[in-house]
Amino acid sequence: MDVRVDGLVALVTGASRGIGEATAAELLAGGAKGVVITSRKEETISEAAARLGDDRVVPIVAKADDPEGAAAAVAAAIDTFGACDILVNNAGTNPAAGALVDVDLGAASKTWAVNQMGPLLYAREAYRAHMREHGGRIVNVASVGGIRPGALIGAYNISKAALIHLTRQLAMEMAPGVRVNAVAPSVVRTRLAAALWENIESEVAATHPLGRIGEPGDVARAIMFLVSDASSWITGVTLPVDGGVTGATPATSLH
């Protein structure tokens, strides 16, 4: 199976580290003409670009929930490389830890703005500026928390459930020219998820049928499949990339 993106131009949000940076690396290795990467901080996105070490990378400072940032990032792809064929909505946040009955509503609102509204802003911008006329591929980074509830990160889980439905809605509205899919990772070795695995990695790994937590590359390779022609008849799908948590865990162990 040929999983490549030769000659295509990609935009990856939240790419200063973790899944976003790993996805940018996969796209470059797969023949992308150019990759625009975003983060809200100049220092971190510049460092990521330096680690990627490729003149096909353009770092842009843009917040995930800022319409002007979305417009600037899409424009950078089109102005620099002539297209915006691929969008990976990876940027996310979770400042609203705690039970929903107690969580700070301002923090919950910020979580929903970044994780729900942000992907919509970028998808609309990419669609209007390029994909409506030329076609495209969009992948949203959701979570297994959007598939089933979990303790202490309810606001985050709700945002990811909304993102999964947003994926289906956009897949319907943007067809046939644009394919829209999502991935749903479980616990991955990233800074955002650190509170879920640091100092308890062996215990967390044991809850995954495949016996380990995820690595950013595990998710990046799934994203690469979904934006390549290898998945040309797939849209509106959310692919769990979770070590078997949602598909191979007995229901009795979920309580």
C-alpha positions in Angstrom: 0.0 0.0 0.0 1.4 3.3 -1.1 0.9 5.8 1.8 2.4 9.0 0.3 1.3 12.6 -0.3 3.7 13.5 -3.1 3.3 17.1 -4.2 0.6 18.0 -1.7 0.6 20.9 0.7 -0.3 20.4 4.4 -1.2 22.5 7.3 -0.8 21.0 10.8 -2.1 22.9 13.8 -0.5 22.5 17.3 2.7 21.1 15.8 5.3 22.4 18.2 5.7 18.9 19.7 4.1 15.6 20.2 1.5 14.3 17.7 1.6 17.5 15.6 5.3 17.5 15.1 5.4 13.7 14.4 2.7 14.2 11.8 4.6 17.0 10.1 7.6 14.7 10.0 5.6 11.9 8.4 4.1 14.3 5.8 7.6 15.4 4.8 8.9 11.9 4.6 5.9 11.0 2.5 6.7 13.6 -0.2 4.7 16.7 0.8 5.6 19.7 -1.2 5.3 21.9 1.9 4.1 21.8 5.5 2.9 24.8 7.5 3.0 24.2 11.2 1.4 26.3 13.9 1.6 27.0 17.6 0.6 29.9 19.8 4.2 30.5 20.8 7.0 31.8 18.6 9.8 30.0 20.5 8.2 26.6 20.5 7.2 26.5 16.8 10.6 27.8 15.7 12.3 25.1 17.7 10.0 22.5 16.1 10.8 23.8 12.6 14.5 23.5 13.5 14.1 19.9 14.7 12.3 19.0 11.5 15.2 20.5 9.6 13.6 20.9 6.2 13.2 24.0 4.0 9.7 22.7 3.1 8.5 23.7 6.6 7.0 27.1 7.4 6.3 27.9 11.1 3.4 30.2 11.9 2.4 31.7 15.2 -1.4 31.3 15.4 -3.9 30.4 18.2 -6.1 27.5 17.5 -9.3 29.4 18.3 -8.5 32.7 16.5 -10.1 33.3 13.1 -7.3 35.6 12.1 -4.7 33.0 13.0 -6.6 30.4 10.9 -6.7 32.8 7.9 -3.0 33.6 8.3 -2.0 29.9 8.4 -4.0 28.9 5.4 -2.7 32.0 3.5 0.9 31.0 4.4 0.3 27.6 2.8 -1.2 29.0 -0.4 1.2 32.0 -0.7 4.3 29.8 -0.1 3.4 26.6 -1.8 0.4 27.4 -4.0 -2.2 25.2 -2.2 -3.7 23.9 1.0 -4.5 20.3 0.2 -4.3 18.7 3.7 -5.4 20.1 7.0 -4.6 18.3 10.3 -6.5 19.8 13.2 -4.2 18.7 16.1 -4.2 21.7 18.4 -5.9 21.0 21.7 -6.0 22.0 25.3 -7.4 20.8 28.6 -7.3 23.4 31.4 -10.6 22.3 32.8 -9.7 19.2 34.9 -12.2 18.0 37.4 -15.8 16.8 37.7 -18.3 18.7 35.5 -20.4 19.6 38.6 -17.4 21.5 40.0 -15.3 22.5 37.0 -14.5 26.2 36.4 -16.9 27.3 33.6 -14.3 29.7 32.2 -11.8 26.9 31.8 -14.4 24.6 30.3 -15.4 27.4 27.8 -11.7 27.7 26.8 -11.4 24.0 26.3 -14.5 23.9 24.1 -13.3 27.0 22.1 -9.9 25.4 21.3 -11.0 21.8 20.8 -14.4 22.4 19.1 -14.5 25.8 17.5 -10.8 25.8 16.5 -11.0 22.8 14.1 -14.2 24.4 12.5 -12.4 27.7 12.0 -9.5 26.1 10.2 -11.7 23.7 8.2 -13.8 26.6 7.0 -10.8 28.7 6.1 -9.1 25.9 4.2 -12.3 25.0 2.4 -13.2 28.5 1.3 -9.6 29.4 0.3 -8.7 26.3 -1.6 -10.4 23.0 -1.0 -13.9 23.9 -2.3 -12.5 24.3 -5.8 -9.5 21.9 -5.7 -10.5 19.2 -3.2 -8.7 18.2 0.0 -8.3 16.0 3.0 -9.0 16.9 6.6 -8.1 14.9 9.7 -9.3 16.0 13.2 -7.4 14.7 16.3 -10.2 13.6 18.7 -9.8 11.2 21.6 -11.2 8.0 23.0 -12.6 10.3 25.6 -15.0 11.5 22.9 -16.2 7.9 22.5 -16.8 7.0 26.1 -16.8 9.0 29.4 -13.9 9.1 31.8 -13.1 10.6 35.2 -11.8 14.1 35.8 -11.6 15.3 32.2 -15.3 15.6 31.4 -15.1 19.0 29.7 -12.3 17.7 27.5 -14.2 14.5 26.6 -17.3 16.5 25.7 -15.2 18.7 23.4 -13.8 15.6 21.6 -17.2 14.0 21.3 -18.3 17.3 19.6 -15.3 17.1 17.4 -16.2 13.5 16.3 -19.7 14.7 15.3 -18.2 17.8 13.6 -16.1 15.4 11.6 -19.2 13.5 10.4 -21.1 16.7 9.7 -18.2 18.3 7.6 -17.7 15.0 5.8 -21.3 15.1 4.6 -21.3 18.8 3.8 -17.9 18.9 2.0 -18.3 15.7 0.0 -17.4 14.6 -2.6 -14.4 16.9 -3.1 -13.1 16.9 0.5 -12.7 13.9 2.7 -13.0 14.5 6.5 -12.0 11.9 9.1 -10.7 11.8 12.6 -8.4 9.8 14.8 -9.2 9.0 18.4 -6.0 8.3 20.4 -5.9 6.8 23.9 -3.1 7.8 26.3 -0.1 9.0 24.2 3.3 10.0 25.5 2.8 13.8 25.0 3.1 16.8 27.3 -0.7 17.4 27.1 -1.4 13.9 28.4 1.4 13.8 30.9 -0.9 13.9 33.9 -2.4 10.6 32.6 0.8 8.6 32.4 3.8 10.2 34.2 4.9 8.2 37.2 2.2 5.6 36.6 3.1 4.4 33.1 3.2 0.7 33.8 -0.2 0.8 35.4 -1.7 2.8 32.5 0.0 0.5 30.0 -1.7 -2.5 31.6 -5.1 -1.0 30.8 -4.3 -1.2 27.1 -4.7 -4.7 25.5 -1.5 -4.1 23.5 0.4 -3.5 26.7 1.8 0.0 26.2 0.8 3.6 26.0 0.9 5.3 22.6 3.8 7.2 21.0 3.2 10.3 18.8 4.3 8.3 15.8 1.6 5.8 16.3 -1.0 8.5 15.8 0.9 10.3 13.1 1.1 7.2 10.9 -2.7 6.7 11.2 -3.2 10.3 10.1 -0.8 9.8 7.2 -3.0 6.9 6.0 -6.2 9.0 6.2 -4.7 11.9 4.2 -3.2 9.7 1.6 -4.8 8.2 -1.5 -4.7 4.8 0.3 -7.9 5.9 2.1 -9.6 7.5 -1.0 -13.0 5.8 -0.3 -13.1 6.7 3.4 -14.8 9.8 4.9 -16.7 10.6 8.0 -14.9 8.0 10.0 -13.2 8.2 13.4 -10.4 5.7 13.7 -9.4 4.7 17.2 -5.6 4.6 17.7 -5.7 3.4 21.2 -3.8 0.1 21.8 -7.2 -1.8 21.8 -8.9 0.2 24.6 -12.2 0.8 22.8 -12.2 -2.3 20.7 -10.7 -5.1 22.7 -11.4 -4.2 26.4 -14.1 -6.3 28.1 -17.1 -4.2 29.1 -16.8 -5.4 32.7 -13.4 -3.7 33.0 -14.6 -0.3 32.1 -16.4 0.5 35.4 
